[in-house]
Amino acid sequence: MDNLYSLDLIQPSDYPLVGNEAFNLSQLWQRDYPVVPGFVVSAKALWEFIAILGESEPLLADLPSSYLYVDVDNPRQLQQVAQQIRHKIQGATLGSVLASTLSEIAETTLAPATIFHPSLSMTSPGSGIEQDTGETEVARLDQPQIFSTLPEKILGSYICPRQPLAMELSLKQVWAELFRARSLFYWQRHSIGLQQLNLAVLIQPMWDAIASGKLQINQAEGYIQATWGLGTALAKGEVVPDYYQIEIETGIVLASRLGRKTRAYGLCLEPDSLSLTQNTVQAYLLSEEQQKQYTLKDKYLQELITISQRLVADISPTFSLEWTLWQTSENSEPQLQITKFSAQTGQKWDASQLRVEPLHHASNVAYSVGSTTSYGKLFTSVQVSSRPNVLEASSDSIGSNSSEHTVNPSITPMLVRGLPAAPGRVKATAHVISGEGKNVSAILSGRILVAQSVSPDWLPGLKHVAAIITEQGGITSHAGIIARELGIPCVVGAAGITQIVETGESLLVDGGQGEVYRLGTKQGFPVEKLHGSGLREREAKVNFQPSNFQNTFPIATQLLVNLSQRDSLEKIVGLPVDGVGLLRSELMMLEILNNLHPSQWHRQGNEHELVERLAQLIVQFTVTLAPRPVFYRSTDWRSHEFPSLSGDHLVTEAEVNPMLGLRGTRRYLSDPASFDVELAALQEVYAYGCRNLRLILPFVRTVEEFTFCRRRVEQVGLTDNPDFQLWIMAEVPSVLFLLPDYVRAGVQGISIGTNDLTQLLLGADREQRQLETLVAGCHPVVKQAIQQLIEMAKEAGIPCSICGQATVQDPELIDLLVQWGITSISVDVKDVEGTYQAITRAEQRLLLEAARNKSKGLGVKGQGENI
């Protein structure tokens, strides 16, 4: 086949066709370096494929000579166009010759899996492969022709089982990487025409890895990183690898440091599976013994050193490479092989990370191979922001580098204003995180987190921060929700805060006013400038004291509390709450999931352990609140909010609008096993003797969705418990028309979710600061919908509760709720006392008005009798 090259036969003149990564490895292999063998599908194959596809797909007809007429500054349009192109490419049929070639590779390869790497080269503007082939200056290892500013790994790699159809799909997925939103954004921003991009695909066999890591050589010094398993944990920043500092000339190991390695990744391939979004790479926990061991034995450490010395002599004094140690079927001993090579990186690792310690000899450490027991997910290695992330990076992080922004104290403001999301004042040191997918657990206790946004899966790492400041989001964003439950100040929508503030700078956050004061201990500003401003300082660490609230006026309307964390139970001691109105399950479950999605627990065969963990967690809430009810709202996984959870087989790519995507009960139809795990845990809670647990289904769109869930609830036996109740969240506007049908289908109560209901009724994304004035408070349309739901619930004879920020943002709403006959109101812990007083006043006014009307009525009647 003309478009297929073997690594051992690639010549310098082939560089434009095979790309930078494949060319580098081929030249190493031909010089007898330990490189994984492989084949390269040339860059011509992609454009031939696109040309044929363009005959039937108008969207692709102009490629590669156009920018697709897409406005990259319009994220929604960019995502839509990118998604359409990628779907067309992935859904098209591969040519028979290429498909036959892949089938032959699958038959002859002995490894259980194959990995498809993008290998990119670029031509000069105005030229293409045809013009440049054979005329390009000879490429050398020490002079790679790749565009100098192209972010490393902007194009993702794919792993798949060694099966022809799976390999065909992986090839098309790598091709489609060229048209991801982040890629299109980058090409246009740097004036790179699609016709300049030559994307070849390197196909290599893949085995389960024993260890992997990186090696960086800068002149006379070298640094080695090593961790167990595949390089995924290292790329995701989930481990601190072992470090070795070496002297190139002598090969002496100058120092070493044992890393902190608690997890690793390995291959998990399901026979006959063609689903590439799952069952490929799986995380597993390392034993305590492995965590205490150095990854590399002396034999392999010395082999890396020898390779380094050869490369310095043969190629370049400055380079980096990635390596893997794996057991192949052809060899009795594990083989160490180079998986990536780049000369003249010009980058140097921070040697301060490596403390000089007595050398730990690897020969004194027992050798242990990490085992894998189940299956994983698509492995996409993308490095767009400063920290690589296995999951997709959003387009707004393209080209950013969080480690390189500088602040000029003479031109940056001392006061930054945002939106008040959680009250309180705190003075502490800032910790700035720019971009997504960062290691939040690395934030020191008592620091103020400054970030672009906060996703729910950050919660475990936020329990010890003093305050939260975000650039994005509104009052009902996750940053605000999390901060209010944790009882810490929060300011959201503080534009540009991650570029204004530096880590280590002293800040004073006023969450009640939405203000951030830069005290300037890092910048040189005198703290005295803020004295007399009326802002009070307090210690970053707050010891919560039980409330001594005196409820002298009992209320008829039930007052419930929203919770998700066990730590919050002590905060409601002494508060006048009638139960938990919203137990946010997905936030609660984060501490027991071990960074694995529930569906991954099921695929591993560990669902029984997860059921037990979840039941024990819920029991702590039900026992503490008994006999008061606890309303458990089942999981509402949204694809963009939990990137740290691996193994979600339903997430194939970034959704254009995840708030309206595969979430709520609709997700249960696609992943019933995860829902069954929750139901089994609830049933186990009842088996423990807890009778105060209720279930609320989230984001129900149709009666059919509810019926599906009700049947599974019945199958597990929950409805056999006489105290059990099945409710739904009334947050999708269709409930305004379907509530009678829901009740006939078995709904026993509703809880109005004002956050989602508001944004869906008004068509306003509650995460967008620009729309905050629209969703803040309670719009007349929302009030009318709430009133209608309360009246329909009363007519149907079912209770009606309300949760969300509407009752807090609009104090007058509580008066209306009481008048309309709301059954219960559920609020965050910090709002309980204020809401109790507001309900008391509303009920007293209602009673007083009723008494006056009765008095007037009696007076009229009396006058009639006297006549």
C-alpha positions in Angstrom: 0.0 0.0 0.0 1.4 3.4 -1.1 0.2 5.2 2.0 1.7 2.8 4.6 5.3 3.1 5.9 7.1 0.8 8.2 9.3 2.6 10.9 12.4 0.6 9.8 12.1 1.8 6.2 11.3 5.5 6.6 13.8 7.9 4.9 14.5 11.6 5.5 12.6 12.5 2.4 9.5 10.8 3.8 9.3 13.3 6.6 6.4 15.4 5.3 4.4 12.2 4.8 5.1 10.5 8.2 5.2 13.5 10.5 7.5 14.5 13.3 6.8 11.8 16.0 7.0 8.9 13.6 10.1 10.2 11.9 12.0 10.7 15.1 11.2 7.2 16.3 12.0 5.7 12.9 15.5 7.3 12.9 16.1 6.0 16.4 15.0 2.5 15.5 17.3 2.5 12.5 20.1 3.3 14.8 19.4 0.3 17.0 17.7 2.1 19.8 14.9 0.2 21.7 11.8 1.6 20.0 8.4 0.0 19.7 8.0 -1.2 16.0 5.1 0.2 14.0 3.5 1.4 10.8 2.6 4.9 9.7 -0.5 5.7 7.7 0.8 8.7 5.6 -0.7 12.2 5.6 -1.8 11.6 2.1 -4.3 9.0 3.2 -6.3 11.6 5.3 -6.7 14.1 2.5 -7.6 11.4 0.0 -10.2 10.2 2.5 -11.5 13.8 3.0 -11.7 14.3 -0.8 -13.9 11.2 -1.3 -16.0 12.1 1.7 -16.4 15.7 0.4 -18.2 14.5 -2.7 -21.2 13.5 -0.6 -20.8 15.9 2.4 -21.0 19.6 1.5 -19.4 20.6 4.8 -16.2 18.8 3.8 -16.2 19.8 0.2 -13.9 22.8 0.6 -11.3 21.1 2.7 -8.4 21.5 3.0 -8.5 24.9 1.4 -10.8 26.7 3.8 -11.3 27.7 7.4 -14.8 26.2 7.4 -16.2 29.7 7.7 -16.4 29.2 11.4 -16.1 32.1 13.9 -13.7 30.7 16.5 -14.7 33.5 18.9 -18.2 32.0 19.0 -17.8 28.9 21.2 -21.2 27.5 20.5 -20.7 27.7 16.7 -17.2 26.4 17.0 -18.3 23.4 18.9 -21.2 22.7 16.6 -19.1 22.8 13.4 -16.2 20.8 15.0 -18.7 18.2 16.2 -20.4 17.9 12.8 -17.1 17.4 11.0 -15.8 14.8 13.5 -19.1 12.9 13.3 -18.9 12.8 9.5 -15.3 11.5 9.6 -15.9 8.9 12.3 -19.1 7.6 10.6 -17.7 7.3 7.1 -16.5 4.0 5.6 -12.8 3.5 5.3 -11.4 2.7 1.9 -11.2 -1.0 1.2 -7.4 -1.0 0.7 -6.7 0.7 3.9 -9.2 -1.3 5.8 -7.7 -4.5 4.5 -4.2 -3.3 5.6 -5.4 -2.6 9.1 -7.0 -6.1 9.2 -3.6 -7.6 8.2 -1.9 -5.6 10.9 -4.4 -6.9 13.5 -3.8 -10.5 12.4 0.0 -10.3 12.5 0.3 -8.2 15.7 0.8 -10.3 18.9 0.1 -7.5 21.3 -3.4 -7.3 22.8 -3.9 -3.7 21.9 -2.8 -1.0 19.5 -2.2 2.7 20.0 -2.8 5.3 17.3 -0.6 8.4 17.6 -1.0 11.6 15.6 2.2 12.4 13.8 2.1 16.0 12.4 4.3 17.9 10.0 3.7 21.2 8.4 4.5 22.7 5.1 5.0 26.3 4.2 1.9 28.5 3.5 0.4 28.0 0.1 1.9 24.6 -0.5 0.7 21.1 0.2 1.9 17.6 0.5 2.1 17.1 -3.2 4.2 20.1 -3.8 6.5 19.5 -0.9 7.1 15.8 -1.1 10.5 15.1 -2.4 11.5 18.7 -2.3 11.5 19.4 1.4 14.8 20.0 3.0 16.0 16.8 4.6 14.7 16.5 8.1 17.0 15.5 10.9 16.4 14.4 14.5 18.1 17.5 15.8 16.1 19.8 13.5 12.5 18.8 13.6 10.4 20.6 11.0 7.3 20.9 13.2 5.9 24.4 13.8 7.9 25.8 16.7 4.9 27.1 18.7 2.6 24.1 18.3 1.5 22.9 21.7 2.7 19.4 22.4 0.0 16.8 22.1 -2.7 19.1 21.0 -3.9 16.1 19.1 -5.0 13.1 21.1 -3.9 9.5 20.8 -6.3 6.5 20.9 -5.9 3.0 22.3 -8.1 0.1 21.1 -8.3 -3.7 21.1 -6.4 -5.5 18.3 -9.5 -5.8 16.2 -10.0 -4.6 12.6 -13.1 -2.6 13.1 -11.9 -1.1 16.3 -8.6 -0.1 14.6 -10.5 1.5 11.7 -12.5 3.6 14.1 -9.4 4.6 16.0 -7.7 5.8 12.8 -10.7 7.9 11.9 -10.8 9.3 15.4 -7.2 10.4 15.2 -7.9 12.1 11.9 -10.9 13.8 13.4 -8.6 15.3 16.1 -7.5 17.8 13.5 -11.0 19.3 13.5 -11.6 19.4 17.2 -12.8 22.8 18.5 -9.5 23.4 20.3 -7.6 22.5 17.1 -9.6 24.7 14.8 -9.2 27.5 17.3 -5.4 27.1 17.4 -5.0 26.9 13.6 -7.0 30.1 13.0 -5.3 32.0 15.9 -1.9 31.2 14.4 -2.9 31.7 10.8 -2.2 28.1 9.9 -4.1 26.9 6.9 -5.5 23.4 6.9 -3.6 22.7 3.7 -0.4 23.2 5.6 -1.2 20.4 8.0 0.1 16.9 7.2 -1.4 14.5 9.7 0.0 11.0 9.6 -1.0 8.3 12.1 1.6 6.1 13.8 0.2 2.6 14.7 2.1 0.6 17.3 1.4 -2.5 19.3 0.8 -2.1 23.0 1.1 -4.3 26.0 0.2 -3.8 29.7 2.9 -1.6 31.2 4.9 -2.4 34.3 6.3 1.1 34.6 6.7 4.2 32.5 8.1 7.7 32.8 10.0 10.5 31.2 13.7 11.4 30.8 15.0 14.9 30.3 18.6 15.7 29.4 20.0 19.2 29.6 23.7 19.3 28.7 25.5 17.5 31.5 22.5 16.8 33.7 19.7 14.4 33.4 16.4 13.8 35.3 14.3 10.6 35.2 10.7 10.3 36.3 9.2 6.9 36.9 5.8 5.5 38.0 4.0 2.2 38.0 1.8 1.3 35.0 1.1 3.3 31.9 2.0 7.0 31.8 -1.6 8.1 32.3 -1.3 8.8 36.0 1.8 10.9 35.4 0.2 12.8 32.5 -2.9 13.5 34.7 -0.8 14.7 37.6 -2.4 12.0 39.9 1.0 10.8 41.3 4.3 12.3 42.3 6.8 10.1 40.4 10.1 8.8 41.6 12.9 11.2 40.6 16.5 10.4 39.8 19.2 13.0 39.1 22.0 11.6 36.9 25.4 12.9 35.7 25.6 12.2 32.0 29.3 11.9 31.6 29.9 9.4 34.4 26.4 7.8 34.5 26.4 8.3 38.3 23.0 8.7 40.0 23.6 11.8 42.1 20.3 11.7 44.0 17.0 10.0 44.1 13.6 10.6 45.7 10.8 8.2 46.3 7.6 9.5 44.9 4.0 9.4 46.2 2.3 6.8 44.0 -1.1 5.6 45.1 -2.6 4.6 41.8 -1.6 3.4 38.3 -3.2 2.6 34.9 -3.2 -0.5 32.9 -4.8 -2.1 29.8 -8.2 -3.7 30.2 -9.5 -5.0 26.9 -12.9 -6.7 26.6 -13.0 -9.4 23.8 -15.3 -8.5 20.9 -15.8 -5.0 22.2 -15.9 -2.1 19.7 -16.8 0.6 22.2 -13.7 2.8 22.2 -15.0 5.1 24.9 -14.6 2.4 27.5 -12.7 -0.8 28.3 -9.3 0.4 27.2 -7.3 2.0 30.1 -8.3 1.4 33.7 -7.0 2.9 36.9 -6.2 0.6 39.8 -4.9 1.2 43.3 -1.4 0.3 44.2 -0.7 -1.9 47.3 1.1 -0.3 50.2 4.1 -2.4 49.4 4.3 -0.9 45.8 3.8 2.6 47.1 6.9 2.2 49.3 9.0 0.8 46.4 11.1 2.6 43.8 9.6 1.8 40.4 12.9 1.0 38.6 15.2 -1.8 39.4 18.9 -1.0 39.0 19.0 -3.0 35.7 16.4 -0.7 34.0 17.7 2.5 35.6 21.2 1.7 34.2 19.6 0.9 30.8 18.0 4.4 30.7 21.3 6.0 31.7 23.1 4.1 28.9 20.5 5.2 26.4 20.9 8.8 27.5 24.6 8.7 27.0 24.3 7.2 23.5 21.7 9.8 22.5 23.9 12.7 23.8 26.7 11.4 21.7 24.7 10.5 18.6 21.9 13.1 18.4 21.8 16.1 20.7 23.0 17.2 24.2 19.5 18.4 25.0 16.4 16.2 24.5 13.5 14.6 26.2 11.9 11.2 25.8 9.1 9.0 27.2 9.7 5.4 28.0 7.7 2.3 29.0 8.7 -0.9 30.6 6.4 -3.8 29.6 6.3 -7.5 29.3 5.8 -8.5 25.6 4.8 -11.9 24.4 8.0 -12.3 22.4 10.4 -11.9 25.3 10.8 -13.6 28.6 12.1 -10.5 30.3 10.4 -7.1 30.5 11.5 -4.7 27.7 12.3 -1.0 28.2 11.4 0.9 25.0 11.3 4.5 23.9 7.7 5.6 23.0 8.5 9.3 22.2 11.5 11.4 21.4 12.0 15.1 21.0 15.4 16.8 20.5 16.4 20.3 21.6 13.3 20.9 23.8 15.0 23.9 25.5 13.1 23.0 28.7 14.6 22.2 32.0 12.9 20.4 34.8 12.9 22.2 38.1 15.8 20.6 40.0 14.4 22.0 43.3 11.8 19.2 43.1 14.7 16.8 43.8 16.1 17.0 47.3 19.6 15.4 47.5 19.1 12.4 49.7 21.1 9.2 50.3 20.9 7.1 47.2 18.3 4.4 47.4 19.5 1.4 45.4 16.7 -0.1 43.4 18.3 -3.5 43.8 17.3 -3.6 47.4 13.6 -3.2 46.4 11.4 -6.1 45.6 10.2 -6.2 42.0 6.5 -6.1 41.7 4.2 -6.0 38.6 1.0 -4.0 38.9 -2.0 -6.1 38.0 -5.2 -4.9 36.3 -8.5 -6.5 36.8 -11.0 -4.6 34.7 -11.5 -2.2 31.9 -11.0 1.5 31.2 -11.8 4.3 28.9 -10.6 6.2 25.9 -7.0 7.4 26.5 -6.7 10.9 25.0 -3.5 12.6 26.0 -3.9 16.3 25.4 -1.6 19.0 26.6 -3.3 22.3 25.9 -3.0 24.1 29.2 0.0 24.0 31.5 -1.0 20.7 33.0 -1.7 17.7 30.7 -5.1 16.1 31.2 -6.4 12.8 30.0 -9.8 14.3 29.5 -10.6 16.9 26.8 -9.6 20.5 27.4 -12.1 23.2 26.8 -11.5 25.6 24.0 -11.2 28.6 26.3 -8.0 27.1 27.7 -6.3 26.8 24.4 -2.9 28.5 24.3 -3.0 29.4 27.9 0.0 28.9 30.2 -0.8 29.3 33.8 2.8 29.2 34.9 3.9 32.2 32.8 1.6 35.1 33.6 3.2 38.0 35.4 1.6 40.8 37.2 2.7 44.5 37.2 1.7 45.9 40.6 1.7 49.4 39.3 -1.2 48.8 36.9 -3.3 46.1 38.5 -6.2 47.0 40.8 -6.2 46.7 44.5 -9.9 46.0 44.6 -11.6 43.5 42.3 -15.4 43.2 42.3 -17.5 40.2 41.5 -20.8 38.7 42.6 -21.4 37.8 46.3 -22.0 34.0 46.3 -21.4 33.1 50.0 -21.1 35.5 52.9 -18.2 36.0 55.2 -14.9 37.8 55.4 -11.5 36.2 55.5 -7.9 37.3 55.1 -5.4 34.6 53.8 -2.8 33.8 51.2 -3.9 33.2 47.6 -3.4 30.0 45.6 -4.1 30.6 41.9 -5.2 27.9 39.5 -5.4 28.9 35.9 -7.1 26.6 33.5 -9.0 23.3 34.1 -8.1 19.9 35.5 -5.7 21.1 38.2 -4.6 19.2 41.3 -6.8 20.9 43.8 -5.6 18.6 46.6 -2.2 20.3 46.4 -3.7 23.6 47.9 -2.4 24.2 51.4 -5.0 24.4 54.2 -6.2 27.8 54.9 -5.4 29.3 51.5 -7.8 31.2 49.3 -8.5 29.4 46.0 -8.5 31.6 42.9 -9.6 29.9 39.7 -11.4 30.4 36.5 -14.3 28.1 37.6 -14.9 25.3 40.1 -16.4 21.9 39.1 -18.2 19.7 41.6 -15.5 17.1 41.6 -13.1 19.6 43.2 -15.1 19.4 46.4 -12.9 17.0 48.4 -9.9 19.3 47.9 -11.9 22.4 48.9 -12.8 21.4 52.4 -9.7 23.0 53.8 -9.6 26.3 51.8 -10.4 29.6 53.5 -12.4 31.1 50.6 -13.2 30.7 46.9 -12.9 33.3 44.1 -13.8 32.5 40.5 -13.7 34.4 37.2 -16.8 32.6 35.8 -20.2 31.6 37.1 -23.1 33.2 38.9 -24.6 33.0 42.4 -26.1 29.6 41.6 -22.9 28.2 40.1 -21.2 25.2 41.7 -18.6 27.4 43.4 -21.3 29.2 45.3 -23.2 26.0 46.1 -20.1 24.3 47.5 -18.9 27.4 49.4 -22.3 27.9 51.1 -22.4 24.3 52.3 -18.7 24.5 53.5 -19.5 27.8 55.2 -16.7 29.7 53.6 -16.8 33.1 51.7 -17.1 33.0 48.0 -17.0 35.6 45.2 -17.8 34.6 41.7 -17.7 36.4 38.3 -14.5 38.3 39.3 -13.3 39.0 35.8 -9.6 38.5 35.2 -8.8 37.5 38.8 -6.5 34.7 37.8 -4.4 37.1 35.8 -4.4 39.8 38.4 -3.6 37.8 41.5 -0.5 35.7 42.0 0.0 32.7 44.2 1.4 33.8 47.6 -0.3 37.2 47.5 -2.3 38.2 50.6 -6.0 38.8 49.9 -9.1 39.9 51.9 -12.3 38.4 50.6 -15.7 39.8 51.4 -18.2 37.2 50.2 -21.2 39.2 51.3 -20.2 42.2 49.2 -18.6 40.4 46.3 -15.3 42.2 46.8 -11.6 41.0 46.8 -9.0 43.3 48.3 -5.4 42.7 47.4 -3.4 43.4 50.5 -0.2 43.2 48.5 2.3 41.5 50.9 3.7 39.9 47.8 3.4 43.0 45.6 4.7 45.4 48.1 1.5 47.3 48.9 1.2 48.3 52.5 -1.5 46.6 54.4 -2.3 49.8 56.2 -3.9 51.2 53.1 -7.0 49.1 53.9 -7.2 50.0 57.5 -10.3 52.0 58.3 -12.1 50.6 55.3 -14.7 49.0 57.5 -13.8 45.5 56.5 -13.1 43.2 59.5 -10.5 40.5 59.3 -10.8 37.1 60.8 -8.8 33.9 61.0 -8.9 31.7 57.9 -9.8 28.7 60.0 -13.2 28.8 61.6 -14.4 26.5 64.3 -18.1 26.0 63.8 -20.2 26.3 66.9 -23.6 24.7 67.3 -26.5 27.1 67.0 -28.3 28.4 70.0 -31.3 29.5 67.9 -34.5 29.9 69.9 -37.6 29.0 67.9 -40.1 30.8 70.2 -42.7 30.9 67.4 -43.4 27.5 65.9 -44.1 27.4 62.2 -46.5 25.2 60.2 -44.4 25.3 57.0 -41.7 22.6 57.2 -38.1 24.0 57.0 -35.6 21.6 55.5 -31.9 21.9 54.8 -29.7 21.1 51.7 -26.7 19.0 52.5 -24.1 16.8 50.8 -21.2 16.5 53.3 -21.0 14.5 56.5 -19.1 17.4 58.1 -22.2 19.6 57.7 -24.2 17.4 60.1 -22.6 19.1 63.1 -23.6 22.5 61.7 -27.3 21.8 61.9 -27.2 20.9 65.6 -29.6 23.2 67.3 -31.1 24.5 64.1 -34.9 24.4 63.7 -34.8 22.0 60.7 -37.5 19.4 60.0 -35.2 17.2 57.9 -33.0 17.2 54.8 -34.8 18.4 51.8 -32.0 17.8 49.3 -29.2 15.4 49.9 -27.0 16.0 46.8 -25.8 12.5 46.0 -23.1 13.1 43.5 -21.3 15.6 45.8 -21.7 13.2 48.7 -20.4 10.2 46.8 -17.1 11.9 45.7 -15.3 10.8 48.9 -16.1 7.1 48.3 -15.6 6.7 44.5 -11.8 6.7 44.4 -11.9 8.8 41.3 -13.9 6.1 39.4 -17.3 6.7 37.9 -20.0 4.4 39.4 -20.4 2.7 36.0 -16.7 1.8 36.2 -17.2 0.2 39.6 -19.9 -1.9 38.0 -17.7 -3.0 35.1 -14.9 -3.9 37.5 -17.4 -6.1 39.4 -17.1 -4.1 42.5 -20.7 -2.7 42.7 -21.4 -4.6 45.9 -18.5 -2.7 47.6 -19.8 0.6 46.3 -23.4 -0.3 47.5 -22.0 -0.9 51.0 -19.9 2.3 51.0 -22.9 4.4 49.8 -25.3 2.8 52.3 -23.0 3.5 55.2 -22.6 7.1 54.1 -26.4 7.7 53.8 -27.0 6.0 57.1 -25.0 8.7 58.9 -27.5 11.3 57.6 -30.7 9.2 58.3 -29.6 8.2 61.9 -28.6 11.8 62.7 -31.9 13.3 61.5 -34.2 10.5 62.6 -37.2 10.5 62.7 -37.1 13.6 60.5 -37.1 12.7 56.7 -34.0 12.7 54.5 -34.7 13.3 50.8 -32.0 11.6 48.8 -31.8 13.1 45.4 -30.3 10.5 43.1 -27.3 11.3 41.0 -27.4 13.9 38.2 -24.1 13.4 36.5 -23.3 16.1 34.0 -20.4 15.4 31.6 -18.4 18.6 32.1 -18.6 18.7 35.9 -16.7 15.5 37.0 -13.7 15.2 34.7 -11.7 13.5 37.5 -13.9 10.5 37.5 -12.6 7.9 35.0 -14.5 5.2 33.3 -17.7 7.1 32.3 -18.5 5.1 29.2 -21.3 7.5 28.2 -18.9 10.5 27.7 -17.6 10.2 24.2 -16.7 13.9 23.7 -17.5 17.3 25.1 -21.2 18.1 24.9 -22.1 21.4 23.2 -24.5 22.2 26.1 -24.1 19.6 28.9 -26.7 21.3 31.0 -29.2 20.1 28.5 -27.4 16.9 27.6 -27.4 13.4 28.9 -28.2 14.0 32.5 -30.9 13.2 35.1 -33.2 10.3 34.6 -32.5 10.2 30.9 -29.0 9.0 31.8 -30.5 6.1 33.8 -32.0 4.7 30.6 -28.5 4.5 29.1 -26.7 3.4 32.3 -29.3 1.5 34.5 -26.6 -0.3 36.3 -25.3 2.8 38.1 -28.9 3.7 39.1 -29.4 0.2 40.4 -26.3 0.7 42.6 -28.0 3.7 44.3 -31.3 1.8 44.7 -29.5 -1.2 46.3 -27.8 1.2 48.7 -31.2 2.8 49.7 -32.7 -0.6 50.2 -29.7 -1.5 52.5 -30.3 1.6 54.5 -33.9 0.4 55.1 -32.5 -2.9 56.1 -30.5 -1.1 58.8 -33.8 -0.1 60.3 -33.9 3.5 59.0 -37.4 4.4 58.0 -37.0 8.1 57.2 -35.3 7.9 53.8 -37.1 9.2 50.7 -36.0 9.3 47.0 -36.2 12.3 44.6 -35.4 11.7 40.9 -33.6 14.5 39.2 -34.2 16.4 35.9 -37.1 14.3 34.8 -38.2 15.2 31.3 -41.0 12.8 30.5 -43.5 10.4 32.2 -41.8 7.5 30.4 -38.5 8.3 32.1 -40.2 8.3 35.5 -42.0 5.1 34.7 -38.8 3.4 33.8 -37.2 4.5 37.2 -40.3 3.6 39.2 -40.2 0.1 37.9 -36.6 -0.4 38.9 -37.4 1.1 42.3 -40.2 -1.5 42.6 -37.9 -4.3 41.5 -35.3 -3.7 44.2 -38.1 -3.8 46.8 -38.1 -0.2 48.0 -41.8 0.3 47.6 -42.4 -2.6 50.0 -41.3 -0.3 52.8 -44.5 1.6 54.0 -42.6 4.8 54.8 -40.8 5.0 51.4 -41.8 7.8 49.1 -40.8 8.5 45.4 -40.6 12.2 44.4 -39.4 14.0 41.4 -37.6 17.3 41.0 -39.9 19.8 39.3 -37.2 21.6 37.3 -37.9 20.9 33.7 -40.8 23.1 32.4 -42.6 20.1 30.9 -43.7 19.3 34.5 -46.1 22.3 34.3 -48.1 20.4 31.7 -47.4 16.8 32.8 -47.8 16.9 36.6 -51.2 15.2 36.6 -49.8 12.4 34.4 -46.8 12.1 36.7 -49.1 11.7 39.7 -51.1 9.0 37.9 -47.8 7.2 37.1 -46.9 7.1 40.8 -45.2 10.4 41.8 -45.8 11.0 45.5 -44.4 14.5 45.8 -42.4 17.2 44.0 -39.6 19.4 44.9 -39.3 22.6 42.8 -35.7 23.1 41.7 -35.6 26.8 41.1 -32.0 27.0 39.7 -32.7 24.8 36.7 -36.3 25.8 36.3 -35.3 29.5 36.1 -32.6 29.0 33.5 -34.9 26.8 31.3 -37.9 29.1 31.5 -35.8 32.2 30.7 -33.3 30.6 28.4 -30.5 31.9 30.5 -27.4 29.9 31.4 -27.0 30.4 35.1 -23.2 29.8 34.8 -22.9 33.0 32.7 -22.1 36.1 34.7 -23.5 38.3 32.0 -27.0 36.8 32.6 -26.8 36.9 36.3 -29.2 39.9 36.6 -31.8 37.8 34.6 -31.6 34.7 36.8 -31.0 36.4 40.1 -34.0 36.9 42.2 -37.3 35.5 41.0 -38.6 36.6 37.7 -42.4 37.0 37.4 -42.6 34.1 35.0 -40.8 31.9 37.5 -43.1 32.9 40.3 -46.1 32.1 38.1 -44.7 28.7 37.4 -44.0 28.0 41.1 -47.6 29.1 42.0 -49.0 26.8 39.3 -47.0 23.8 40.5 -48.0 24.4 44.1 -51.7 24.6 43.2 -51.5 21.6 40.9 -49.8 19.6 43.7 -52.5 20.6 46.2 -55.2 19.6 43.7 -53.5 16.2 43.1 -53.1 15.7 46.9 -49.3 15.4 47.0 -46.8 17.5 49.0 -44.8 20.2 47.3 -41.4 21.4 48.4 -39.0 24.0 47.0 -35.2 24.2 47.0 -32.7 26.4 45.2 -31.5 30.0 45.7 -34.8 31.7 44.7 -36.1 31.9 48.3 -32.9 33.5 49.4 -32.4 35.9 46.5 -36.0 37.2 46.7 -37.2 37.5 50.4 -40.7 38.4 49.2 -41.0 35.0 47.6 -41.4 33.3 51.0 -44.5 35.3 51.8 -46.0 34.2 48.5 -45.0 30.6 49.0 -46.7 30.5 52.4 -49.8 32.1 50.9 -49.9 29.6 48.0 -49.6 26.7 50.5 -46.1 25.3 50.0 -45.5 22.2 52.1 -41.8 22.8 52.8 -38.9 25.0 52.0 -35.3 23.7 51.8 -32.3 26.0 52.0 -28.6 25.9 52.7 -27.3 25.6 56.3 -26.3 29.3 56.5 -29.8 30.4 55.4 -31.8 28.3 57.9 -32.2 30.9 60.7 -33.1 33.7 58.3 -35.6 31.6 56.4 -37.2 30.4 59.7 -37.7 34.1 60.7 -39.1 34.9 57.3 -41.5 32.0 57.4 -42.6 33.0 60.9 -43.4 36.6 59.8 -45.2 35.3 56.7 -47.4 32.9 58.7 -48.1 35.5 61.4 -49.2 38.0 58.7 -51.4 35.3 57.1 -53.0 34.5 60.5 -53.4 38.1 61.3 -55.0 38.8 57.9 -57.3 35.8 58.4 -58.3 37.0 61.8 -59.1 40.4 60.5 -61.2 39.1 57.7 -63.0 36.9 60.1 -63.6 39.8 62.4 -64.9 41.8 59.5 -67.2 39.0 58.5 -68.6 38.6 62.0 -69.1 42.3 62.2 -71.2 42.4 59.1 -73.2 39.4 60.3 -73.8 41.1 63.6 -75.1 44.2 61.9 -77.5 42.1 59.9 -78.9 40.5 63.1 -79.5 43.9 64.6 -81.4 45.2 61.7 
